[in-house]
Amino acid sequence: MTSSTVFAVRPAQPSDVAHIHAMIVELAVFEKLEHLVVATEAQLHDGLFGQRPSCEAIVGEENGEVVTFALFFHNFSTFLTRKGLYLEDLYVKQAHRGKGFGRQMLARLAQIAVERDCGRFEWSVLDWNEPAIQFYKGVGADVMPEWRICRVAGDALTQLAGGART
């Protein structure tokens, strides 16, 4: 960061939804998962600011421009019997990487977790994203190779909800 650069992290506001949505699409392209993005700005707005928000977000601004976001929510650990903070996505626009913004975003999320008395702060990373894995290790995260994410979605979710077995 140059001395003239001002970076600030703040809670997302409804006026940030378009910026966050655009970065979600950029993230999906980076992860080669753009075919899975069906989210609309309206859905994102509802998830963040609707009657029953299901998540929260912070944004980072460089000189007043939104250049990064982190979307998170609470989960719960039965082993700790405490809530945790789960980071769904963190993204820094390509042109703004290498300036320490990702670290500052993670630090703010860790502060939120501590302020809220969370027992842990966790997230997932794609196994091929070695730069991210090294970055996360560098901030003190344990990358847990023995754990696998399980997901049921779409037709499989509907079938499971109906009691169907394969």
C-alpha positions as CSV (number, residue, x, y, z in Angstrom):
1,M,0.0,0.0,0.0
2,T,1.3,3.4,-0.9
3,S,1.1,6.2,1.7
4,S,-1.7,7.8,-0.4
5,T,-3.8,4.7,-0.3
6,V,-6.6,4.6,2.2
7,F,-8.1,1.2,2.9
8,A,-11.1,0.8,5.2
9,V,-13.3,-2.1,6.2
10,R,-16.9,-1.6,7.1
11,P,-20.2,-3.5,7.3
12,A,-21.9,-3.9,3.9
13,Q,-24.8,-1.7,3.2
14,P,-27.7,-2.2,0.8
15,S,-26.0,0.1,-1.7
16,D,-23.1,-2.4,-1.8
17,V,-25.1,-5.3,-3.1
18,A,-24.3,-4.7,-6.8
19,H,-20.6,-4.6,-6.0
20,I,-20.7,-7.7,-3.9
21,H,-22.7,-9.6,-6.6
22,A,-20.2,-8.6,-9.3
23,M,-17.4,-9.9,-7.1
24,I,-19.2,-13.1,-6.5
25,V,-19.4,-13.6,-10.3
26,E,-15.6,-12.7,-10.6
27,L,-14.9,-15.3,-7.8
28,A,-16.9,-18.0,-9.6
29,V,-15.0,-17.3,-12.8
30,F,-11.7,-17.6,-10.9
31,E,-12.8,-20.8,-9.3
32,K,-14.0,-22.1,-12.7
33,L,-17.5,-22.4,-11.2
34,E,-19.4,-19.6,-13.1
35,H,-21.8,-22.2,-14.4
36,L,-23.1,-22.6,-10.9
37,V,-23.9,-19.0,-10.2
38,V,-27.7,-18.4,-10.3
39,A,-27.7,-15.7,-7.6
40,T,-29.3,-12.4,-8.4
41,E,-28.8,-9.0,-6.8
42,A,-32.3,-9.2,-5.4
43,Q,-31.7,-12.6,-3.8
44,L,-28.4,-11.3,-2.3
45,H,-30.1,-8.2,-1.0
46,D,-32.7,-10.4,0.7
47,G,-30.1,-12.7,2.2
48,L,-28.2,-9.8,3.6
49,F,-30.9,-7.2,4.4
50,G,-34.3,-8.8,4.1
51,Q,-36.8,-9.5,6.8
52,R,-34.9,-12.5,8.0
53,P,-31.2,-12.1,6.9
54,S,-29.3,-15.3,6.7
55,C,-25.8,-13.9,6.4
56,E,-23.7,-10.8,6.8
57,A,-21.0,-9.1,4.8
58,I,-18.2,-6.7,5.2
59,V,-16.6,-4.8,2.4
60,G,-13.2,-3.2,2.0
61,E,-12.8,0.1,0.2
62,E,-9.6,1.5,-1.3
63,N,-9.9,5.2,-1.6
64,G,-13.7,4.9,-1.5
65,E,-13.9,2.1,-4.1
66,V,-15.3,-1.3,-3.0
67,V,-12.5,-3.7,-3.9
68,T,-13.1,-6.7,-1.6
69,F,-15.9,-8.4,0.3
70,A,-16.4,-11.2,2.8
71,L,-19.7,-12.9,3.4
72,F,-20.2,-14.8,6.6
73,F,-22.7,-16.3,9.0
74,H,-22.9,-18.1,12.3
75,N,-22.7,-21.9,12.7
76,F,-22.6,-23.9,15.9
77,S,-20.1,-26.4,17.3
78,T,-21.6,-29.2,19.3
79,F,-18.2,-30.1,20.7
80,L,-17.6,-26.5,21.9
81,T,-21.3,-25.8,22.5
82,R,-20.6,-22.4,21.2
83,K,-21.4,-20.5,18.0
84,G,-18.7,-20.1,15.4
85,L,-18.2,-17.7,12.5
86,Y,-18.2,-19.3,9.1
87,L,-16.6,-17.4,6.2
88,E,-18.5,-18.4,3.0
89,D,-16.5,-16.2,0.6
90,L,-13.7,-13.7,0.7
91,Y,-12.7,-12.0,-2.5
92,V,-10.2,-9.3,-3.4
93,K,-10.4,-7.9,-6.9
94,Q,-7.4,-9.0,-9.0
95,A,-6.0,-5.5,-9.4
96,H,-6.0,-4.9,-5.7
97,R,-4.2,-8.1,-4.5
98,G,-0.9,-8.1,-2.8
99,K,-1.7,-5.0,-0.8
100,G,-2.6,-6.8,2.5
101,F,-6.4,-6.3,2.0
102,G,-7.2,-10.0,2.4
103,R,-5.3,-10.2,5.7
104,Q,-7.1,-7.1,6.9
105,M,-10.4,-8.6,6.0
106,L,-9.6,-11.8,7.9
107,A,-8.4,-9.8,10.9
108,R,-11.7,-7.9,11.0
109,L,-13.6,-11.2,10.8
110,A,-11.5,-12.6,13.6
111,Q,-12.3,-9.5,15.6
112,I,-16.0,-10.0,15.0
113,A,-15.7,-13.6,16.1
114,V,-13.9,-12.6,19.3
115,E,-16.4,-9.8,20.0
116,R,-19.3,-12.3,19.5
117,D,-17.7,-14.9,21.8
118,C,-17.4,-17.4,19.0
119,G,-15.5,-20.6,19.7
120,R,-13.9,-20.8,16.2
121,F,-13.6,-19.0,12.9
122,E,-13.5,-21.3,9.9
123,W,-13.8,-21.5,6.1
124,S,-13.1,-23.8,3.2
125,V,-10.5,-23.5,0.4
126,L,-10.3,-25.4,-2.9
127,D,-7.5,-28.0,-2.8
128,W,-5.9,-26.7,-6.0
129,N,-5.8,-23.1,-4.8
130,E,-2.2,-23.3,-3.4
131,P,-1.7,-19.5,-3.1
132,A,-4.8,-19.2,-0.9
133,I,-3.8,-22.3,1.1
134,Q,-0.3,-20.8,1.8
135,F,-1.9,-17.4,2.6
136,Y,-4.3,-19.0,5.1
137,K,-1.5,-21.0,6.7
138,G,0.4,-17.7,7.0
139,V,-2.3,-16.1,9.0
140,G,-2.3,-19.1,11.4
141,A,-5.1,-21.2,9.9
142,D,-5.0,-25.0,10.2
143,V,-5.8,-26.5,6.8
144,M,-7.6,-29.8,7.7
145,P,-7.0,-32.3,5.0
146,E,-8.8,-35.1,6.8
147,W,-12.1,-33.2,6.5
148,R,-14.3,-33.3,3.4
149,I,-17.3,-31.1,2.5
150,C,-20.5,-33.0,1.9
151,R,-23.2,-31.3,-0.2
152,V,-26.7,-32.2,-1.2
153,A,-28.3,-29.8,-3.7
154,G,-30.8,-29.6,-6.5
155,D,-32.7,-32.8,-7.3
156,A,-30.6,-34.8,-4.8
157,L,-31.8,-32.4,-2.1
158,T,-35.4,-32.8,-3.1
159,Q,-35.1,-36.5,-3.2
160,L,-33.5,-36.7,0.2
161,A,-36.2,-34.4,1.6
162,G,-38.8,-36.8,0.2
163,G,-37.1,-39.8,1.9
164,A,-35.8,-41.2,-1.4
165,R,-32.8,-43.5,-1.2
166,T,-30.3,-44.4,-3.9
